[in-house]
Amino acid sequence: MTNIENDVFTAVATATREQFPGIYMVGEYLPVPASFPAVMLYEADNYVVREGSTIRIDDFVRVMYSVSVFSNKTSGKKSEAKAIADFIDGEMTKLGFTRTVRMQVPNLADATIYRLESRYEAVVGEGREDGTYIIYQSY
């Protein structure tokens, strides 16, 4: 199965932590972040693209990544969340992903927390001799 989740998380988390020291990043959904600002980045979908596949049914897969950015600042939380989301958007674009959604989402666990949700998609294929994957922009 084509699985790039760890590679994507590591690349984006490393760059984001350098840009925003002290940011809390996790590769799974959690109801409430452990600290703020926080980012949850995880693979939300992974399905086979039948066109182009060969004997190995999963030569090409379409993946979707979900990114949730949280800020609980008393002043400027929207600006902080947008700055983090903009940075991550650049990192995901560098990897070959296309943003398909970006919206504010009410944080039901605590309404004082600002939450910005983004989704990214790409088609991924195996193909390099070293076993690494190729990411094709989805649009």
URKALIN-V282410 format. One record per residue. N is the residue number from 0. RES is the residue in one letter. SS is DSSP state (H for helix, E for strand, C for the rest). PSI is psi in whole degrees, 0 to 359 (none if undefined). Layout:
<<N & RES & SS & PSI> <N & RES & SS & PSI>>
This chain:
<<0 & M & C & 137> <1 & T & C & 118> <2 & N & C & 110> <3 & I & C & 8> <4 & E & H & 313> <5 & N & H & 319> <6 & D & H & 316> <7 & V & H & 311> <8 & F & H & 313> <9 & T & H & 314> <10 & A & H & 312> <11 & V & H & 318> <12 & A & H & 319> <13 & T & H & 311> <14 & A & H & 320> <15 & T & H & 319> <16 & R & H & 328> <17 & E & H & 321> <18 & Q & H & 325> <19 & F & C & 79> <20 & P & C & 137> <21 & G & C & 356> <22 & I & C & 143> <23 & Y & E & 122> <24 & M & E & 138> <25 & V & E & 149> <26 & G & C & 31> <27 & E & C & 165> <28 & Y & C & 133> <29 & L & C & 143> <30 & P & C & 324> <31 & V & C & 128> <32 & P & C & 153> <33 & A & C & 330> <34 & S & C & 173> <35 & F & C & 154> <36 & P & C & 160> <37 & A & E & 152> <38 & V & E & 133> <39 & M & E & 117> <40 & L & E & 117> <41 & Y & E & 158> <42 & E & E & 119> <43 & A & E & 341> <44 & D & E & 150> <45 & N & E & 108> <46 & Y & E & 156> <47 & V & E & 136> <48 & V & C & 109> <49 & R & C & 322> <50 & E & C & 125> <51 & G & C & 344> <52 & S & C & 150> <53 & T & C & 218> <54 & I & C & 320> <55 & R & C & 113> <56 & I & C & 335> <57 & D & C & 37> <58 & D & C & 322> <59 & F & E & 132> <60 & V & E & 150> <61 & R & E & 126> <62 & V & E & 151> <63 & M & E & 131> <64 & Y & E & 139> <65 & S & E & 134> <66 & V & E & 120> <67 & S & E & 127> <68 & V & E & 132> <69 & F & E & 139> <70 & S & E & 139> <71 & N & C & 19> <72 & K & C & 147> <73 & T & C & 333> <74 & S & C & 128> <75 & G & C & 16> <76 & K & H & 325> <77 & K & H & 316> <78 & S & H & 318> <79 & E & H & 313> <80 & A & H & 319> <81 & K & H & 322> <82 & A & H & 317> <83 & I & H & 314> <84 & A & H & 320> <85 & D & H & 318> <86 & F & H & 312> <87 & I & H & 323> <88 & D & H & 316> <89 & G & H & 319> <90 & E & H & 318> <91 & M & H & 322> <92 & T & H & 318> <93 & K & H & 326> <94 & L & H & 346> <95 & G & C & 9> <96 & F & C & 154> <97 & T & E & 130> <98 & R & E & 129> <99 & T & E & 344> <100 & V & E & 141> <101 & R & E & 119> <102 & M & E & 154> <103 & Q & E & 137> <104 & V & C & 129> <105 & P & C & 133> <106 & N & C & 98> <107 & L & C & 331> <108 & A & C & 330> <109 & D & C & 107> <110 & A & C & 348> <111 & T & C & 353> <112 & I & C & 130> <113 & Y & E & 134> <114 & R & E & 129> <115 & L & E & 127> <116 & E & E & 134> <117 & S & E & 154> <118 & R & E & 144> <119 & Y & E & 142> <120 & E & E & 153> <121 & A & E & 162> <122 & V & E & 133> <123 & V & E & 136> <124 & G & E & 149> <125 & E & E & 153> <126 & G & C & 348> <127 & R & C & 148> <128 & E & C & 333> <129 & D & C & 3> <130 & G & C & 1> <131 & T & C & 168> <132 & Y & E & 157> <133 & I & E & 130> <134 & I & E & 123> <135 & Y & E & 131> <136 & Q & E & 144> <137 & S & C & 345> <138 & Y & C & none>>
